[in-house]
Amino acid sequence: MAIREQVPKPLRGPAGFASLAVMLLGIVVGYILTMVGITLYLGLDPIQQGAVSSVEAIGVTAVGIGAFVAGYLGWRGFNYFAY
């Protein structure tokens, strides 16, 4: 039995909208963190030059990519419950 069939029909709509919210939040946060991580890695931060090490910058970029993946999974969840 599929997960969609285990979720009661009245809760399928809210589950779809929750997945849509996860997608939007994941893409926004993922974009911001990925761009900040790349900026820090390249040393383009205007506030303090060299305040963040390259390992920390790669960590920020990895968290951003992870948020992108969560956004993609939210999109997949939305498509799963919406149709």
Summary of the structure (lengths in Angstrom):
residues: 83
radius of gyration: 17.6
end to end distance: 16.6
largest distance: 55.7
contacts: 236
relative contact order: 0.23
helix: 81%
strand: 0%
